[in-house]
């Protein structure tokens, strides 16, 4: 992410030249930086921000940043104690957080955001209130699978499994599991009463062999009910498959939207960033259940912060920017206070969501939400187009 932001900033001059050359009627920009909107403003061009995170996360972020001492008005959204460092980072008046806020402020009249009112409408309304702009939800924006993967080894393997008998396990492309988490997830899959397809990723350049990372006896225990894929797999194609009955997910917003679009309930294992909030939203709407970590025996984050604070003062001598220090503290606190995943809990939640009778309401709600999305069609896109046309009309009298 840091590399992407740096590359994005380096493009500012050339991007401004492109705007000057082609003079588009309107600019849509993302949340990372405010300078695209500033460049558009210099050309008297309206610029609208598109936010790819949930309304729940965005409104929570804005609330905590603007009113760090007040309670968020929706109790369904919260952080576990072992996730609190994420919330604490939001409160800091850092350069990075200021840039995010400026990006929102620069948007002309409206904000476009990924989602729809049936899942986070109240958060969208609250975001509109605290941002002072109309929030326009644009739908789940799911890229539909193509036919090209139908004969792949993965799909052929899934074709042999019974309907709803298999879970898809993936934690996105930007996060690598710790050795401890990897082991507990592997054991959890061994204990669960389901088939599974697990996508694993290791950092580029590190000489890690999959077979050496898997627990001893993994394949003897799992047999043909499990498949482990290293690197990449066609996620939407897999989630669309009739054999998939659950999605063990980090709860990145794209993955949550795909699961809802295809009617697949979620077993939530959030790792960082917006994922803890998205996991709470999934539980609130009833389409998933979170695997809660065990914090027993972990050091308190206040103790670690005190120790790290001494080291920061001793070693930096004022040379580091404040946000750099805070980022380093955050990483260290997360390493030491992050709750422990437990294999038995992972297996229990998987079985509850996918197999057990008491998980039927979750499975039913996922299917109902899928039907709702299909019935709506492109309703949100149509509303977005109307909103953008109105901005252009207000500016030039066209349309």
C-alpha positions in Angstrom: 0.0 0.0 0.0 2.8 2.4 0.8 4.4 1.7 -2.6 1.1 2.4 -4.3 0.7 5.7 -2.5 4.2 6.8 -3.3 3.7 6.0 -7.0 0.3 7.7 -7.0 1.9 11.0 -5.6 4.7 10.8 -8.2 2.1 11.0 -10.9 0.6 14.3 -9.8 2.4 16.5 -12.4 1.7 14.3 -15.4 -1.9 13.7 -14.2 -2.5 17.5 -14.1 -1.1 17.8 -17.6 -3.6 15.1 -18.8 -6.5 17.0 -17.3 -5.3 20.2 -19.0 -5.0 18.5 -22.3 -8.2 16.5 -22.5 -10.4 18.7 -20.3 -13.0 16.1 -19.2 -16.3 17.4 -17.9 -15.9 15.7 -14.5 -13.3 13.8 -12.5 -13.9 10.8 -10.3 -11.0 10.1 -7.9 -10.4 7.7 -5.0 -9.7 8.2 -1.3 -5.9 8.1 -1.2 -5.0 11.7 -2.0 -6.8 15.1 -2.4 -4.5 16.5 -5.1 -6.6 15.1 -8.1 -9.5 17.2 -6.8 -7.3 20.2 -6.4 -6.0 19.8 -9.9 -9.5 19.6 -11.2 -10.5 22.7 -9.2 -7.8 24.8 -10.8 -9.5 24.0 -14.1 -13.0 24.8 -12.8 -13.8 21.1 -13.2 -16.1 19.2 -10.7 -14.4 16.3 -8.9 -16.3 13.5 -7.1 -14.7 11.1 -4.7 -15.3 7.3 -5.0 -14.7 5.3 -1.8 -14.2 1.6 -2.1 -14.6 0.8 1.6 -17.9 0.3 3.4 -20.1 3.1 4.7 -19.8 1.5 8.1 -16.0 1.8 8.1 -15.9 5.2 6.5 -18.4 6.7 8.9 -16.6 5.1 11.8 -13.3 6.5 10.6 -14.7 10.0 10.1 -16.5 9.9 13.5 -13.4 8.8 15.5 -11.2 11.3 13.7 -13.5 14.3 14.2 -14.9 13.3 17.7 -12.3 11.0 19.3 -13.8 11.2 22.7 -17.4 10.4 21.8 -19.2 7.1 21.2 -20.0 5.9 17.7 -23.8 6.0 17.5 -24.2 2.4 16.4 -23.2 -0.1 19.0 -23.1 -3.0 16.5 -19.8 -1.6 15.2 -16.8 -1.9 17.6 -13.3 -3.2 17.9 -12.3 -6.1 20.1 -9.7 -5.2 22.7 -7.0 -6.9 20.6 -8.0 -4.7 17.6 -8.0 -1.4 19.4 -4.7 -0.2 17.9 -6.6 0.2 14.6 -9.0 2.6 16.3 -6.2 4.5 18.1 -4.5 5.1 14.8 -7.6 6.7 13.4 -7.6 9.2 16.3 -4.1 10.5 15.5 -3.9 13.8 13.7 -1.3 12.5 11.3 -0.4 13.7 7.8 -1.9 10.5 6.3 -5.2 10.9 8.2 -5.4 14.6 7.3 -5.0 13.7 3.6 -7.9 11.2 3.8 -10.1 13.9 5.4 -9.1 16.5 2.8 -10.0 14.0 0.0 -13.5 13.8 1.4 -13.8 17.6 1.8 -12.7 18.3 -1.7 -15.5 16.1 -3.3 -18.1 18.2 -5.2 -21.5 17.9 -3.5 -21.6 14.1 -3.3 -19.5 11.1 -2.4 -19.8 7.8 -4.3 -19.3 4.7 -2.2 -19.4 1.0 -2.8 -22.4 -0.7 -1.1 -26.2 -0.5 -1.0 -28.8 0.5 1.6 -30.0 -2.9 2.4 -26.8 -3.7 4.2 -25.4 -0.4 5.4 -28.0 2.3 4.7 -27.9 3.7 8.2 -24.2 4.1 8.0 -24.4 5.8 4.7 -26.9 8.3 6.1 -24.7 9.0 9.1 -21.7 9.4 6.8 -23.7 12.0 4.8 -24.5 13.8 8.0 -20.9 14.1 9.3 -19.2 14.6 5.9 -21.7 17.3 5.0 -22.3 15.7 1.5 -24.8 13.5 -0.1 -23.6 9.9 -0.1 -24.6 8.0 -3.2 -24.2 4.2 -3.0 -23.2 2.5 -6.3 -24.0 -1.1 -5.5 -21.6 -4.1 -4.9 -19.7 -3.7 -8.2 -18.9 -7.4 -8.5 -16.9 -8.5 -11.6 -18.8 -11.5 -12.9 -16.8 -14.6 -13.6 -16.1 -15.6 -17.2 -16.4 -19.0 -18.8 -12.7 -19.4 -19.4 -12.1 -21.0 -15.9 -14.8 -23.6 -16.3 -12.4 -26.4 -17.3 -9.7 -25.5 -14.7 -8.5 -28.1 -12.2 -10.1 -26.1 -9.4 -13.6 -26.1 -11.0 -13.3 -29.7 -12.0 -12.5 -30.6 -8.4 -15.5 -28.6 -7.1 -17.8 -30.3 -9.6 -17.2 -33.5 -7.7 -18.4 -32.1 -4.4 -22.0 -32.0 -3.2 -24.0 -28.8 -3.1 -23.1 -26.5 -0.2 -20.6 -29.0 1.1 -17.4 -27.0 0.6 -15.8 -23.8 2.0 -13.6 -21.4 0.2 -10.7 -20.0 2.3 -8.8 -16.9 1.2 -7.3 -13.9 3.0 -6.8 -11.5 0.0 -3.7 -10.4 -1.8 -2.3 -7.8 0.6 -1.9 -9.9 3.8 0.3 -12.8 4.7 -0.7 -15.1 7.6 1.7 -15.3 10.6 3.1 -18.8 11.1 0.9 -19.1 14.2 -2.3 -18.2 12.4 -1.4 -20.4 9.4 -1.0 -23.4 11.7 -4.2 -22.8 13.6 -6.2 -22.4 10.4 -4.7 -25.6 8.9 -5.7 -27.5 12.1 -9.1 -25.9 12.1 -9.7 -27.1 8.5 -8.6 -30.6 9.5 -11.1 -30.6 12.4 -14.1 -29.1 10.4 -16.7 -31.4 8.9 -16.5 -29.8 5.4 -14.6 -29.9 2.2 -12.4 -26.9 1.6 -10.3 -25.1 -1.0 -7.7 -22.9 0.6 -5.7 -20.3 -1.2 -2.3 -19.6 0.5 0.2 -16.8 -0.3 3.7 -16.3 0.9 5.8 -13.1 0.6 7.6 -12.8 -2.7 11.3 -13.6 -2.3 11.0 -15.7 0.8 11.9 -19.3 0.3 8.9 -20.9 1.9 7.7 -24.4 0.8 4.0 -25.1 1.3 4.5 -28.7 2.3 6.9 -27.7 5.0 4.4 -25.2 6.4 1.5 -27.6 6.6 1.1 -29.5 9.9 2.4 -33.1 10.0 -0.2 -35.5 8.9 -2.3 -32.8 7.2 -2.9 -34.7 4.0 -3.4 -38.0 5.7 -6.2 -36.4 7.8 -7.7 -34.4 5.0 -7.5 -36.6 2.0 -9.6 -35.6 -1.0 -11.9 -33.3 1.0 -9.3 -30.6 0.8 -7.4 -28.7 -1.9 -4.7 -26.1 -1.2 -3.8 -23.7 -4.0 -0.7 -21.5 -3.8 -0.8 -18.0 -5.2 -4.1 -17.2 -6.9 -7.5 -18.7 -7.6 -10.6 -17.4 -9.5 -12.5 -16.2 -6.5 -15.7 -15.1 -8.0 -15.9 -18.3 -10.1 -15.4 -20.3 -7.0 -17.9 -18.4 -4.9 -20.5 -18.8 -7.7 -20.1 -22.6 -7.7 -23.0 -24.6 -6.2 -20.7 -26.7 -4.0 -19.6 -23.7 -2.0 -21.4 -23.3 1.3 -19.2 -20.9 3.1 -16.4 -18.4 2.7 -13.6 -18.2 5.3 -12.6 -14.6 4.7 -10.5 -11.7 6.0 -13.6 -9.5 5.3 -12.0 -7.2 2.8 -14.9 -5.1 1.4 -14.5 -6.6 -2.1 -14.7 -10.1 -0.7 -17.7 -9.3 1.4 -19.6 -7.9 -1.6 -18.8 -10.9 -3.7 -20.0 -13.3 -0.9 -23.3 -11.4 -0.7 -23.7 -11.2 -4.5 -23.3 -15.0 -4.7 -25.3 -15.8 -1.5 -22.4 -17.4 0.4 -22.3 -17.0 4.2 -19.0 -15.8 5.7 -16.8 -17.2 8.4 -15.0 -14.0 9.4 -11.4 -13.9 10.3 -10.5 -10.2 10.0 -6.8 -9.3 10.1 -6.3 -5.5 9.8 -7.4 -2.2 8.2 -11.2 -2.0 7.7 -11.7 -5.8 8.1 -12.7 -5.8 11.8 -15.5 -3.3 11.1 -16.6 -5.2 8.0 -16.8 -8.4 10.1 -19.1 -6.7 12.6 -21.3 -5.5 9.7 -21.5 -9.0 8.3 -22.7 -10.3 11.7 -25.1 -7.4 12.1 -26.9 -8.2 8.8 -26.9 -11.9 9.6 -24.9 -13.3 6.7 -21.9 -14.5 8.7 -20.2 -15.2 12.1 -16.8 -14.0 13.3 -14.2 -16.3 14.8 -13.2 -14.4 17.9 -9.6 -14.7 19.0 -8.4 -15.7 22.5 -6.4 -13.1 24.4 -5.6 -15.1 27.5 -2.0 -14.8 28.5 -1.2 -11.9 26.1 0.5 -8.8 27.5 -1.6 -5.6 27.9 -1.1 -3.1 25.1 -0.6 -0.3 27.6 2.4 -2.1 29.1 3.9 -2.6 25.6 3.2 1.0 24.6 5.0 2.3 27.7 8.1 0.1 27.0 8.1 1.1 23.3 7.6 4.7 24.2 10.9 4.7 26.1 12.7 3.1 23.2 11.3 5.6 20.7 12.5 8.5 22.8 15.9 7.0 23.3 16.5 6.0 19.7 14.9 8.6 17.4 16.0 11.8 19.1 13.3 13.7 17.2 14.4 12.6 13.8 11.4 10.5 12.9 8.0 12.1 11.9 5.3 11.5 14.5 3.2 9.4 12.2 6.2 7.1 11.4 6.7 6.5 15.1 3.0 5.8 15.6 3.0 3.4 12.7 5.9 1.5 14.1 4.3 1.4 17.5 1.1 0.1 16.0 2.9 -2.8 14.3 4.7 -3.7 17.4 1.6 -3.6 19.6 -0.3 -5.8 17.1 2.5 -8.4 17.1 2.3 -8.6 20.9 -1.3 -8.1 21.8 -3.1 -9.7 18.8 -5.4 -12.4 20.1 -4.7 -16.0 19.3 -6.7 -17.9 16.7 -7.7 -21.3 18.1 -8.3 -24.3 15.8 -11.3 -25.6 17.8 -13.0 -22.3 17.5 -12.3 -22.0 13.8 -13.8 -25.5 13.2 -16.8 -24.8 15.4 -17.7 -21.6 13.6 -17.3 -23.3 10.2 -19.5 -26.2 11.2 -22.1 -23.8 12.6 -22.3 -21.6 9.5 -22.1 -24.4 6.9 -23.3 -27.7 8.4 -25.2 -27.4 11.7 -29.0 -26.9 11.9 -28.5 -23.8 14.2 -26.7 -22.1 11.4 -29.6 -22.3 9.0 -30.7 -18.6 9.7 -27.3 -17.5 8.5 -27.4 -19.6 5.3 -31.0 -18.4 4.7 -30.1 -14.7 5.1 -27.2 -15.0 2.7 -29.5 -16.5 0.0 -32.2 -13.8 0.7 -29.6 -11.1 0.3 -28.4 -12.6 -3.0 -32.0 -12.5 -4.3 -32.4 -8.9 -3.2 -29.3 -7.9 -5.1 -30.4 -9.7 -8.2 -33.8 -8.0 -8.1 -32.3 -4.6 -7.7 -30.2 -5.0 -10.9 -28.4 -1.7 -11.7 -30.6 0.5 -9.6 -27.7 2.1 -7.8 -25.8 2.7 -11.0 -28.8 4.5 -12.5 -29.0 6.7 -9.4 -25.3 7.4 -9.5 -25.6 8.6 -13.2 -28.5 10.9 -12.2 -26.4 12.4 -9.4 -23.4 13.0 -11.7 -25.6 14.5 -14.4 -27.1 16.9 -11.8 -23.6 18.1 -10.9 -22.8 18.8 -14.6 -26.2 20.5 -15.0 -25.6 22.7 -12.0 -22.2 23.7 -13.5 -23.1 24.3 -17.1 -26.8 24.1 -17.6 -26.5 21.0 -19.8 -28.7 17.9 -19.7 
